[in-house]
Amino acid sequence: MESEKLPLTEQPLEVEAPKKGKRSRKFFRNFFLIVSLVGIFCIYWFFYNSYSNGERTGILIKITHKGNLFKTDEGEMWLSCRQMTNPEKFYFSVTNDSIYVTLKNLQDECVQLTYTQYRASLPWRGDTKYIVTGVSPINRN
């Protein structure tokens, strides 16, 4: 028996090139994904990642509850426990209600504040980059 041979097609196989619409959709999808990831990282980096932690000691001048849309607790302190003619001021925000009440009771007293500093402020967190996380009174002699 003679085996039957199938004739080979003389036409070359055509590889379908991706259409322009598919390429541009893939490009824009990848571009949007990269821009979104960079945006999420920047939001985390500037608003939620703490830049520094520290302590400041001085006389608490005032503590207020203010704001138009977002009501926040803001404070002001002289950075010295002694009477000075022109002391440096430290402005801070408070997010914890119990710390706010404690500071309200310690106005015109020498206090030590523990704070966290962020790279930027958020409207609902306060006007400043410094968020107070703890407070303790200091006895003046």
RODO-2510 file (C-alpha; in nm, 4 decimals, decimal comma):
residues 141
     n   res          X          Y          Z
     1     m     0,0000     0,0000     0,0000
     2     e     0,1186     0,3181    -0,0957
     3     s     0,0862     0,5779     0,1731
     4     e    -0,0970     0,8796     0,0775
     5     k     0,0934     1,1971     0,1117
     6     l    -0,0915     1,5093     0,1842
     7     p     0,0112     1,8049    -0,0208
     8     l     0,1885     2,0745     0,1744
     9     t     0,0397     2,4123     0,1567
    10     e     0,2633     2,6533    -0,0101
    11     q     0,1279     2,9438     0,1867
    12     p     0,3353     3,0494     0,4906
    13     l     0,1680     3,0334     0,8288
    14     e     0,0417     3,3707     0,9344
    15     v     0,1053     3,4821     1,2887
    16     e    -0,1635     3,7192     1,3964
    17     a    -0,0100     4,0457     1,5106
    18     p    -0,1661     4,2061     1,8150
    19     k    -0,4096     4,4732     1,7217
    20     k    -0,3370     4,8337     1,8077
    21     g    -0,6361     4,8547     2,0386
    22     k    -0,5167     4,5624     2,2520
    23     r    -0,1659     4,7064     2,2805
    24     s    -0,2866     5,0485     2,3875
    25     r    -0,5301     4,9014     2,6418
    26     k    -0,2489     4,6910     2,7913
    27     f    -0,0185     4,9966     2,8018
    28     f    -0,2801     5,2147     2,9732
    29     r    -0,3663     4,9365     3,2190
    30     n     0,0001     4,8971     3,3168
    31     f     0,0492     5,2742     3,3285
    32     f    -0,2568     5,3165     3,5546
    33     l    -0,1348     5,0338     3,7794
    34     i     0,2107     5,1922     3,8189
    35     v     0,0698     5,5411     3,8827
    36     s    -0,1744     5,3968     4,1408
    37     l     0,1017     5,2111     4,3256
    38     v     0,3226     5,5205     4,3314
    39     g     0,0276     5,7285     4,4583
    40     i    -0,0527     5,4807     4,7356
    41     f     0,3118     5,4727     4,8418
    42     c     0,3291     5,8552     4,8501
    43     i     0,0132     5,8815     5,0598
    44     y     0,1533     5,6291     5,3078
    45     w     0,4974     5,7940     5,3118
    46     f     0,3818     6,1516     5,3705
    47     f     0,0726     6,1068     5,5888
    48     y     0,0997     5,7790     5,7828
    49     n     0,4695     5,6942     5,8178
    50     s     0,6163     5,8776     6,1172
    51     y     0,9181     6,0958     6,0489
    52     s     1,0388     6,1272     6,4091
    53     n     0,9437     6,0774     6,7730
    54     g     1,0508     6,3048     7,0541
    55     e     0,9815     6,4982     7,3707
    56     r     0,9457     6,8692     7,4392
    57     t     0,9349     7,0420     7,7774
    58     g     0,7814     7,3803     7,8428
    59     i     0,4896     7,5845     7,9731
    60     l     0,1551     7,4984     7,8159
    61     i     0,0044     7,8273     7,6972
    62     k    -0,3224     7,7134     7,5456
    63     i    -0,5189     7,4166     7,4196
    64     t    -0,8151     7,4752     7,1878
    65     h    -1,0790     7,2795     6,9980
    66     k    -1,1154     7,4463     6,6583
    67     g    -1,1806     7,4000     6,2889
    68     n    -1,4372     7,4684     6,0177
    69     l    -1,5125     7,1275     5,8732
    70     f    -1,2975     6,9043     6,0920
    71     k    -1,2847     6,9994     6,4613
    72     t    -0,9356     6,9277     6,5939
    73     d    -0,7535     6,9899     6,9222
    74     e    -0,4592     7,2284     6,8851
    75     g    -0,2065     7,3438     7,1419
    76     e     0,0694     7,5947     7,1931
    77     m     0,3616     7,5744     7,4345
    78     w     0,6618     7,7890     7,5315
    79     l     0,9787     7,5813     7,5132
    80     s     1,1042     7,6814     7,8563
    81     c     0,9830     7,6280     8,2103
    82     r     1,1384     7,9590     8,3205
    83     q     0,9968     8,3027     8,2588
    84     m     1,1698     8,4381     7,9492
    85     t     1,1131     8,7528     7,7483
    86     n     1,0907     8,5877     7,4038
    87     p     1,0694     8,2069     7,4272
    88     e     1,0326     7,9807     7,1230
    89     k     0,6824     7,8423     7,0673
    90     f     0,5911     7,4834     6,9861
    91     y     0,2601     7,4196     6,8069
    92     f     0,1048     7,0736     6,8214
    93     s    -0,2139     6,8738     6,7604
    94     v    -0,3882     6,6231     6,9871
    95     t    -0,5898     6,3265     6,8557
    96     n    -0,6623     6,1500     7,1858
    97     d    -0,9504     6,2851     7,3988
    98     s    -0,7966     6,1803     7,7333
    99     i    -0,4715     6,3630     7,6494
   100     y    -0,6785     6,6688     7,5521
   101     v    -0,8571     6,6689     7,8907
   102     t    -0,5248     6,6263     8,0750
   103     l    -0,3697     6,9158     7,8837
   104     k    -0,6770     7,1302     7,9462
   105     n    -0,6258     7,0808     8,3213
   106     l    -0,2512     7,1579     8,2982
   107     q    -0,2678     7,4994     8,1276
   108     d    -0,0039     7,7471     8,2532
   109     e     0,1940     7,4551     8,3993
   110     c     0,5306     7,3103     8,3022
   111     v     0,4711     6,9851     8,1115
   112     q     0,6674     6,7331     7,9103
   113     l     0,5015     6,6274     7,5840
   114     t     0,5799     6,3120     7,3899
   115     y     0,5020     6,3515     7,0214
   116     t     0,5196     6,1870     6,6803
   117     q     0,6110     6,4010     6,3803
   118     y     0,4766     6,3243     6,0326
   119     r     0,5957     6,4650     5,6998
   120     a     0,2591     6,6296     5,6271
   121     s    -0,0652     6,6994     5,8107
   122     l    -0,4149     6,5685     5,7447
   123     p    -0,7193     6,7944     5,7964
   124     w    -0,8930     6,5516     6,0343
   125     r    -0,5743     6,4847     6,2351
   126     g    -0,4826     6,8468     6,3057
   127     d    -0,3223     7,1638     6,1730
   128     t     0,0356     7,0632     6,2533
   129     k     0,2722     6,7770     6,1740
   130     y     0,3302     6,7159     6,5475
   131     i     0,0791     6,4789     6,7140
   132     v     0,1038     6,4529     7,0927
   133     t     0,1003     6,0936     7,2180
   134     g     0,1675     6,1513     7,5894
   135     v     0,1899     6,4198     7,8562
   136     s     0,3335     6,4409     8,2064
   137     p     0,3483     6,7387     8,4468
   138     i     0,6879     6,8624     8,5676
   139     n     0,7330     7,0153     8,9125
   140     r     0,8978     7,3581     8,9029
   141     n     1,1266     7,4328     9,1941
***
